[in-house]
Amino acid sequence: MEQIRIAHIINPIVASPHSDLGVAQPITFESMLRAKNAAADTVDVELLVTVYEEDQSAVPGFFNKPVY
């Protein structure tokens, strides 16, 4: 049986650590990584970002980053 493939694309930004997004974004990143790892036997998940150059520092290393 062929494995299902999913591309999950998000648009992270550099956010103030105390803002709502600054709190929620790292939780989202970790949740996505855990889900990818939990499903690894049945689903091939690729974590992707589309991001402005100035926001690249907000992207964790386990996401595939675009090349400029």
PyRosetta script that sets phi, psi and omega in degrees:
from pyrosetta import init, pose_from_sequence

init()
pose = pose_from_sequence("MEQIRIAHIINPIVASPHSDLGVAQPITFESMLRAKNAAADTVDVELLVTVYEEDQSAVPGFFNKPVY")
pose.set_psi(1, 132.8)
pose.set_omega(1, -179.1)
pose.set_phi(2, -74.0)
pose.set_psi(2, 137.3)
pose.set_omega(2, -179.6)
pose.set_phi(3, -73.5)
pose.set_psi(3, 138.9)
pose.set_omega(3, 176.1)
pose.set_phi(4, -68.6)
pose.set_psi(4, 140.8)
pose.set_omega(4, 177.6)
pose.set_phi(5, -119.2)
pose.set_psi(5, 132.8)
pose.set_omega(5, 179.5)
pose.set_phi(6, -131.4)
pose.set_psi(6, 135.5)
pose.set_omega(6, 171.4)
pose.set_phi(7, -108.9)
pose.set_psi(7, 121.1)
pose.set_omega(7, 179.4)
pose.set_phi(8, -108.0)
pose.set_psi(8, 114.4)
pose.set_omega(8, -174.6)
pose.set_phi(9, -113.0)
pose.set_psi(9, 130.0)
pose.set_omega(9, 176.3)
pose.set_phi(10, -130.1)
pose.set_psi(10, 168.8)
pose.set_omega(10, -179.4)
pose.set_phi(11, -125.4)
pose.set_psi(11, 81.1)
pose.set_omega(11, 179.6)
pose.set_phi(12, -74.7)
pose.set_psi(12, 157.4)
pose.set_omega(12, 176.0)
pose.set_phi(13, -135.8)
pose.set_psi(13, 162.0)
pose.set_omega(13, 171.4)
pose.set_phi(14, -73.8)
pose.set_psi(14, 120.3)
pose.set_omega(14, -177.8)
pose.set_phi(15, -125.6)
pose.set_psi(15, 150.5)
pose.set_omega(15, 175.7)
pose.set_phi(16, -58.5)
pose.set_psi(16, 133.0)
pose.set_omega(16, -175.8)
pose.set_phi(17, -58.5)
pose.set_psi(17, -23.7)
pose.set_omega(17, -176.7)
pose.set_phi(18, -100.2)
pose.set_psi(18, -0.2)
pose.set_omega(18, 176.6)
pose.set_phi(19, -78.6)
pose.set_psi(19, 165.4)
pose.set_omega(19, 177.4)
pose.set_phi(20, -57.0)
pose.set_psi(20, -44.5)
pose.set_omega(20, -179.6)
pose.set_phi(21, -68.7)
pose.set_psi(21, -37.5)
pose.set_omega(21, 178.4)
pose.set_phi(22, -62.1)
pose.set_psi(22, -29.7)
pose.set_omega(22, 176.6)
pose.set_phi(23, -83.1)
pose.set_psi(23, -43.9)
pose.set_omega(23, -173.6)
pose.set_phi(24, -75.8)
pose.set_psi(24, -35.2)
pose.set_omega(24, -173.5)
pose.set_phi(25, -60.6)
pose.set_psi(25, -47.5)
pose.set_omega(25, 178.1)
pose.set_phi(26, -63.2)
pose.set_psi(26, -32.7)
pose.set_omega(26, 176.8)
pose.set_phi(27, -66.3)
pose.set_psi(27, -40.8)
pose.set_omega(27, 177.3)
pose.set_phi(28, -61.7)
pose.set_psi(28, -46.3)
pose.set_omega(28, 179.4)
pose.set_phi(29, -57.2)
pose.set_psi(29, -49.2)
pose.set_omega(29, -177.8)
pose.set_phi(30, -64.9)
pose.set_psi(30, -39.7)
pose.set_omega(30, 178.3)
pose.set_phi(31, -62.5)
pose.set_psi(31, -41.7)
pose.set_omega(31, 179.0)
pose.set_phi(32, -64.1)
pose.set_psi(32, -42.8)
pose.set_omega(32, 179.5)
pose.set_phi(33, -64.8)
pose.set_psi(33, -43.2)
pose.set_omega(33, 179.2)
pose.set_phi(34, -63.5)
pose.set_psi(34, -41.8)
pose.set_omega(34, 179.1)
pose.set_phi(35, -64.2)
pose.set_psi(35, -42.9)
pose.set_omega(35, 177.9)
pose.set_phi(36, -58.9)
pose.set_psi(36, -47.7)
pose.set_omega(36, -178.4)
pose.set_phi(37, -66.4)
pose.set_psi(37, -38.2)
pose.set_omega(37, -179.3)
pose.set_phi(38, -67.3)
pose.set_psi(38, -30.7)
pose.set_omega(38, -176.8)
pose.set_phi(39, -96.0)
pose.set_psi(39, 3.1)
pose.set_omega(39, -170.6)
pose.set_phi(40, -55.8)
pose.set_psi(40, -29.6)
pose.set_omega(40, -179.1)
pose.set_phi(41, -75.2)
pose.set_psi(41, -21.5)
pose.set_omega(41, -175.2)
pose.set_phi(42, -121.2)
pose.set_psi(42, -22.5)
pose.set_omega(42, -176.0)
pose.set_phi(43, -134.4)
pose.set_psi(43, 132.4)
pose.set_omega(43, 174.6)
pose.set_phi(44, -93.1)
pose.set_psi(44, 105.9)
pose.set_omega(44, -177.1)
pose.set_phi(45, -106.3)
pose.set_psi(45, 127.5)
pose.set_omega(45, 174.7)
pose.set_phi(46, -108.5)
pose.set_psi(46, 124.2)
pose.set_omega(46, -180.0)
pose.set_phi(47, -94.9)
pose.set_psi(47, 119.1)
pose.set_omega(47, -174.9)
pose.set_phi(48, -125.3)
pose.set_psi(48, 156.4)
pose.set_omega(48, 173.8)
pose.set_phi(49, -130.2)
pose.set_psi(49, 151.7)
pose.set_omega(49, 163.4)
pose.set_phi(50, -119.6)
pose.set_psi(50, 124.8)
pose.set_omega(50, -168.4)
pose.set_phi(51, -150.5)
pose.set_psi(51, 143.1)
pose.set_omega(51, 172.0)
pose.set_phi(52, -70.3)
pose.set_psi(52, 151.2)
pose.set_omega(52, -177.3)
pose.set_phi(53, -53.8)
pose.set_psi(53, -39.5)
pose.set_omega(53, -177.7)
pose.set_phi(54, -71.2)
pose.set_psi(54, -11.4)
pose.set_omega(54, 179.7)
pose.set_phi(55, -105.4)
pose.set_psi(55, 5.1)
pose.set_omega(55, -177.4)
pose.set_phi(56, -59.2)
pose.set_psi(56, -30.2)
pose.set_omega(56, -179.1)
pose.set_phi(57, -68.0)
pose.set_psi(57, -14.1)
pose.set_omega(57, 178.9)
pose.set_phi(58, -83.4)
pose.set_psi(58, -7.7)
pose.set_omega(58, -173.5)
pose.set_phi(59, -92.0)
pose.set_psi(59, 120.8)
pose.set_omega(59, 175.6)
pose.set_phi(60, -64.4)
pose.set_psi(60, 155.9)
pose.set_omega(60, -176.2)
pose.set_phi(61, -64.5)
pose.set_psi(61, -18.5)
pose.set_omega(61, -178.0)
pose.set_phi(62, -85.4)
pose.set_psi(62, 0.5)
pose.set_omega(62, 173.1)
pose.set_phi(63, -93.7)
pose.set_psi(63, 143.8)
pose.set_omega(63, 172.9)
pose.set_phi(64, -78.1)
pose.set_psi(64, 121.0)
pose.set_omega(64, -177.0)
pose.set_phi(65, -94.3)
pose.set_psi(65, 148.9)
pose.set_omega(65, 175.6)
pose.set_phi(66, -69.8)
pose.set_psi(66, 154.8)
pose.set_omega(66, 177.1)
pose.set_phi(67, -100.9)
pose.set_psi(67, 132.8)
pose.set_omega(67, 179.7)
pose.set_phi(68, -102.4)
pose.dump_pdb("model.pdb")
